[in-house]
Amino acid sequence: MTSLRLLTAGCAAVAAALLLTPSPARAADPLAQAVARGAHMFAHDTFWGSNNMTCESCHLGGGKVKGRLPNGKVLPSLVNAAAIYPRVSHGKVKTLSQQIRHCVRDGLGGNAPAYGSADLADMIAYLGSIAHGQPVDIGGKKK
């Protein structure tokens, strides 16, 4: 009976170790990698801007909480940004890609990632990851 308990305990320990160890397939997940790259860019990339700002300079907490522009204007969080685009802005339809490019170019004074680029896809993947579970409301309001 004791050896059966040890065998069972040993199997449980091996199973737990396997569950806690990231599999090579999961570690190589392209979407997870894109989200990680996007999160890194959001927090650290100045996009070669002259003012040395990052997205997180204004969009605090990784964009998950309300932010603030340098002039003090409060910005909504970005938790639902991926769920509310495309939306109408100044009478024109604007996509999430366009909004990201606008923020980088006009907000950060940097070089916006090109349409179709891996950098832009990574930023969209990151914003999609923080919007997980948010209701889709195309054209909706920012939180």
C-alpha positions as MATLAB code, in Angstrom:
seq = 'MTSLRLLTAGCAAVAAALLLTPSPARAADPLAQAVARGAHMFAHDTFWGSNNMTCESCHLGGGKVKGRLPNGKVLPSLVNAAAIYPRVSHGKVKTLSQQIRHCVRDGLGGNAPAYGSADLADMIAYLGSIAHGQPVDIGGKKK';
ca = [
       0.000    0.000    0.000;
       2.852    2.405    0.855;
       4.511    1.877   -2.525;
       1.158    2.585   -4.238;
       0.901    5.883   -2.314;
       4.460    6.802   -3.285;
       3.761    5.932   -6.909;
       0.575    8.006   -6.865;
       2.363   10.916   -5.150;
       5.216   10.635   -7.649;
       2.799   10.681  -10.592;
       1.020   13.702   -9.145;
       4.332   15.531   -8.739;
       5.346   14.749  -12.322;
       1.917   15.831  -13.610;
       2.121   19.087  -11.637;
       5.612   19.763  -12.972;
       4.424   19.156  -16.529;
       1.468   21.498  -16.083;
       3.645   24.251  -14.625;
       6.358   23.971  -17.253;
       5.647   25.997  -20.389;
       5.484   23.752  -23.411;
       7.662   24.591  -26.404;
       4.492   25.005  -28.482;
       3.108   27.578  -26.011;
       6.426   29.390  -25.766;
       6.526   29.635  -29.561;
       2.912   30.881  -29.826;
       3.107   33.693  -32.413;
       0.183   35.624  -30.905;
       1.660   35.508  -27.390;
       4.966   36.703  -28.814;
       3.231   39.558  -30.682;
       1.407   40.629  -27.512;
       4.691   40.585  -25.567;
       6.462   42.642  -28.237;
       3.533   45.095  -28.350;
       3.550   45.463  -24.557;
       7.293   46.101  -24.646;
       6.926   48.726  -27.373;
       4.054   50.363  -25.466;
       6.175   50.742  -22.336;
       9.633   51.369  -23.789;
       9.664   52.464  -27.444;
       9.977   56.169  -28.251;
       9.543   55.448  -31.975;
      12.609   57.640  -32.513;
      10.722   60.694  -31.271;
      12.610   63.758  -30.149;
      10.660   64.174  -26.886;
      11.772   60.784  -25.478;
       8.159   59.766  -24.638;
       6.576   56.324  -24.863;
       2.911   55.335  -25.105;
       2.994   54.761  -21.359;
       4.087   58.359  -20.788;
       0.418   59.316  -21.279;
      -1.460   55.985  -21.186;
      -0.611   54.885  -17.657;
      -0.484   51.346  -16.320;
      -0.013   49.796  -19.725;
      -3.117   51.644  -20.927;
      -5.286   49.819  -18.393;
      -6.128   52.902  -16.316;
      -6.983   56.521  -17.095;
      -4.029   58.465  -18.380;
      -2.987   62.058  -18.661;
      -1.507   64.191  -21.427;
       1.459   66.466  -20.599;
      -0.995   69.406  -20.555;
      -3.016   67.649  -17.826;
      -5.955   66.546  -19.979;
      -7.297   63.195  -18.755;
      -7.274   60.319  -21.246;
      -9.591   57.327  -21.079;
      -8.076   53.919  -20.457;
      -7.390   51.766  -23.481;
      -8.998   48.592  -22.103;
     -11.711   48.703  -24.714;
      -9.861   50.430  -27.564;
      -9.676   47.266  -29.666;
     -13.400   46.701  -29.086;
     -14.617   50.149  -30.205;
     -12.739   50.597  -33.480;
     -13.477   51.390  -36.209;
     -15.270   54.535  -35.072;
     -16.205   57.926  -36.455;
     -13.910   60.823  -35.648;
     -14.425   64.274  -37.138;
     -16.938   62.854  -39.622;
     -14.583   60.143  -40.940;
     -14.209   56.459  -40.144;
     -10.999   55.844  -38.219;
      -9.431   52.424  -37.598;
      -7.344   51.307  -34.654;
      -4.303   51.240  -36.955;
      -4.897   54.861  -37.885;
      -5.330   55.859  -34.234;
      -2.089   54.154  -33.191;
      -0.224   55.850  -36.033;
      -1.770   59.218  -35.086;
      -0.708   58.841  -31.428;
       2.848   57.881  -32.336;
       3.241   60.591  -34.976;
       1.386   63.482  -33.323;
       1.450   62.540  -29.634;
       4.962   61.136  -29.326;
       6.480   63.035  -32.241;
       7.863   59.719  -33.474;
       7.909   57.659  -36.641;
       4.599   55.818  -36.855;
       4.782   52.101  -37.632;
       3.959   51.454  -41.280;
       0.651   49.950  -42.324;
       1.099   46.195  -42.618;
       4.249   46.196  -40.474;
       5.006   43.707  -37.720;
       5.320   46.611  -35.255;
       1.792   47.832  -35.976;
       0.431   44.288  -35.782;
       2.188   43.816  -32.416;
       0.681   47.027  -31.018;
      -2.787   45.950  -32.166;
      -2.236   42.500  -30.640;
      -1.277   44.108  -27.320;
      -4.332   46.386  -27.285;
      -6.491   43.393  -28.203;
      -5.053   41.467  -25.267;
      -6.023   44.146  -22.739;
      -9.494   44.366  -24.312;
     -10.116   40.650  -23.727;
     -13.623   40.273  -22.338;
     -14.732   43.783  -23.245;
     -18.004   43.983  -25.168;
     -17.539   44.817  -28.833;
     -19.171   48.162  -29.557;
     -17.986   49.324  -32.956;
     -18.091   53.091  -32.904;
     -18.517   53.052  -29.113;
     -17.203   55.307  -26.393;
     -13.836   54.991  -24.696;
     -13.843   54.128  -21.021;
];
